[in-house]
Amino acid sequence: MDAVDAETARHWDELYQRRERIWSGRANPHLVDVVDPLPAGTALDLGCGEGADAIWLAGRGWRVTAVDVSATALDRAATEAAAAGVAARIDFQRHDLTRTFPEGVFDLVSAQFLQSPLEFPRAEVLRAAARAVAPGGRLLIVEHGEVPPWSRLAHPHVRFPTPEETLAELDLDPDGWRTERLDAPRRAVTDPDGQPATLVDHLVLVRRR
């Protein structure tokens, strides 16, 4: 079996090839909020995209393994990391997480919006992410909590798992883990028409004892 599913890779490469930049280039705000007080260590960034989170972490002294299925995204991320002067602290790897998972254990495993319109074994991947957390380390999962206000009419029946449901899917040993955050924070954004809007995210932060 190939390490990367061709259809999955094509889908994400085509997404990134639509524009020179897809994402903002800024680290995800919930990652910044959670990680800023922590001492630097090793981090695994799942679905790193164009590399903003990995570059932010590396700039604060973390050693980062950053993975994505899109070769286009990884190329952009590596270029941005070099421009930021942190390329030596980031190991970019190509993984189709439905087929392969990075080796090693990490002080932080970050899954930021690891959601896909394609068939994706989300619960299995998140359980693999938990297994990659070192003793004393943390798993941070941030997901979309609802359809954006400007898309609700087109997706009236879409439902996202609650933080409690995501935590349950991880099937963690309660004696081996402590839940540090389980909530649905809101963040202010600008919609495609340039108008202010509010998005709801779902956040799960757990720490291995």
ABEGO torsion letter per residue (X at the ends): XBABBAAAAAAAAAAAAABABABAGBBBAAAAAAAAABBBBBBBBBGAEAGAAAAAAAAAGBBBBBBBABAAAAAAAAAAAAAAGAAAABBBBBBBAAABBBBEBBABBBBBGBBBABBBBAAAAAAAAAAABBBGBBBBBBBBABBBAAAAAABAABBBBBAAAAAAAAGBBAAABBBABBBBBBBBBBBAAGBBBBBBBBBBBBBBX
